[in-house]
Amino acid sequence: PIIASRGCPYQCTFCSNPAMWTTKWLARSPIDVIDEMEQYITDYSIDNFDFYDLTAIVNRKWIIEFCNLIIERKMKMTWQLPSGTRSEAIDSEVSKLLYQSGCKNLSFSPESGSVAVLKDIKKKIEPKKMLKAMKSCIDNNMIVKTNIILGFPNEKLINVIQSYIFIVKMAVIGVHETGIWTFSAYPGSEIYNDLLR
């Protein structure tokens, strides 16, 4: 396990990050992270890294530099993002670099397929754009997993149906696995505080 950044610039209401870390996203320099990885490879014969950043891919320039450094240094290892990432910085160019640099597996967290629910939970994503990012990763031979949450406060049956339709769309484009989770209010999250009130 390794961490390249801390925090998240977003304000999802089900997440406790804004209360814990504020909305500041701080990333280490790509060179610093790569140097650390090379040290682990040398000292411990590590051949795989799991990045447990809260929001790993936020800055397109950062992830491109990171991938290019791995490729330039010919590092023999794999790496992945098992805890979920954003999709805004991922396009066909980034997807190709991710795979070439050894990223074989990543998770996206759309949380819902309902635009109304996404707005309510302040999850600032566009489902169509996220599907496009997922497809570009799949087209570049990565294993793609996703996370959906059902049972948000104010969620209606129609919203659940919209999420199921979105799950079908993800399956059609080739998503390998979707975890469907029951909503749980995390202490410190906006939703938790609203429910307490």
Solvent accessible surface area in square Angstrom, and as a share of the most:
residue,aa,sasa,rsa
1,P,140,0.88
2,I,10,0.05
3,I,93,0.47
4,A,4,0.03
5,S,7,0.04
6,R,138,0.50
7,G,3,0.03
8,C,16,0.09
9,P,51,0.32
10,Y,48,0.18
11,Q,93,0.41
12,C,14,0.08
13,T,6,0.04
14,F,25,0.10
15,C,31,0.19
16,S,20,0.13
17,N,5,0.03
18,P,43,0.27
19,A,74,0.58
20,M,125,0.56
21,W,109,0.38
22,T,85,0.49
23,T,49,0.28
24,K,125,0.53
25,W,47,0.17
26,L,100,0.50
27,A,40,0.31
28,R,76,0.28
29,S,61,0.39
30,P,10,0.06
31,I,86,0.44
32,D,66,0.34
33,V,0,0.00
34,I,0,0.00
35,D,66,0.34
36,E,45,0.20
37,M,0,0.00
38,E,57,0.25
39,Q,97,0.43
40,Y,75,0.29
41,I,46,0.23
42,T,109,0.63
43,D,77,0.40
44,Y,147,0.56
45,S,96,0.62
46,I,59,0.30
47,D,99,0.51
48,N,56,0.29
49,F,7,0.03
50,D,34,0.18
51,F,6,0.02
52,Y,105,0.40
53,D,4,0.02
54,L,87,0.43
55,T,6,0.03
56,A,14,0.10
57,I,2,0.01
58,V,42,0.24
59,N,66,0.34
60,R,91,0.33
61,K,159,0.67
62,W,33,0.12
63,I,4,0.02
64,I,32,0.16
65,E,70,0.31
66,F,2,0.01
67,C,0,0.00
68,N,52,0.27
69,L,24,0.12
70,I,3,0.02
71,I,63,0.32
72,E,122,0.55
73,R,83,0.30
74,K,165,0.70
75,M,23,0.10
76,K,181,0.77
77,M,18,0.08
78,T,46,0.27
79,W,3,0.01
80,Q,31,0.14
81,L,5,0.03
82,P,49,0.31
83,S,57,0.37
84,G,6,0.06
85,T,8,0.05
86,R,11,0.04
87,S,9,0.06
88,E,97,0.43
89,A,8,0.06
90,I,9,0.04
91,D,56,0.29
92,S,78,0.50
93,E,88,0.40
94,V,1,0.00
95,S,0,0.00
96,K,110,0.46
97,L,22,0.11
98,L,0,0.00
99,Y,70,0.27
100,Q,100,0.44
101,S,4,0.03
102,G,7,0.06
103,C,0,0.00
104,K,67,0.29
105,N,28,0.14
106,L,0,0.00
107,S,5,0.03
108,F,0,0.00
109,S,16,0.10
110,P,0,0.00
111,E,12,0.06
112,S,0,0.00
113,G,13,0.12
114,S,1,0.00
115,V,104,0.60
116,A,65,0.51
117,V,7,0.04
118,L,6,0.03
119,K,166,0.70
120,D,73,0.38
121,I,2,0.01
122,K,82,0.35
123,K,17,0.07
124,K,137,0.58
125,I,20,0.10
126,E,100,0.45
127,P,24,0.15
128,K,173,0.73
129,K,129,0.55
130,M,2,0.01
131,L,26,0.13
132,K,153,0.65
133,A,4,0.03
134,M,0,0.00
135,K,81,0.34
136,S,14,0.09
137,C,0,0.00
138,I,32,0.16
139,D,89,0.46
140,N,31,0.16
141,N,107,0.55
142,M,2,0.01
143,I,78,0.39
144,V,0,0.00
145,K,63,0.27
146,T,2,0.01
147,N,36,0.18
148,I,0,0.00
149,I,25,0.13
150,L,31,0.15
151,G,47,0.45
152,F,6,0.02
153,P,40,0.25
154,N,113,0.58
155,E,29,0.13
156,K,125,0.53
157,L,134,0.67
158,I,101,0.51
159,N,12,0.06
160,V,34,0.20
161,I,76,0.39
162,Q,67,0.30
163,S,0,0.00
164,Y,108,0.41
165,I,89,0.45
166,F,8,0.03
167,I,27,0.14
168,V,93,0.53
169,K,99,0.42
170,M,0,0.00
171,A,64,0.50
172,V,119,0.69
173,I,37,0.19
174,G,30,0.29
175,V,17,0.10
176,H,102,0.45
177,E,98,0.44
178,T,40,0.23
179,G,18,0.17
180,I,76,0.39
181,W,147,0.52
182,T,118,0.68
183,F,34,0.14
184,S,72,0.46
185,A,30,0.23
186,Y,123,0.47
187,P,96,0.61
188,G,31,0.30
189,S,1,0.00
190,E,73,0.33
191,I,15,0.07
192,Y,65,0.25
193,N,60,0.31
194,D,70,0.36
195,L,102,0.51
196,L,127,0.63
197,R,208,0.76
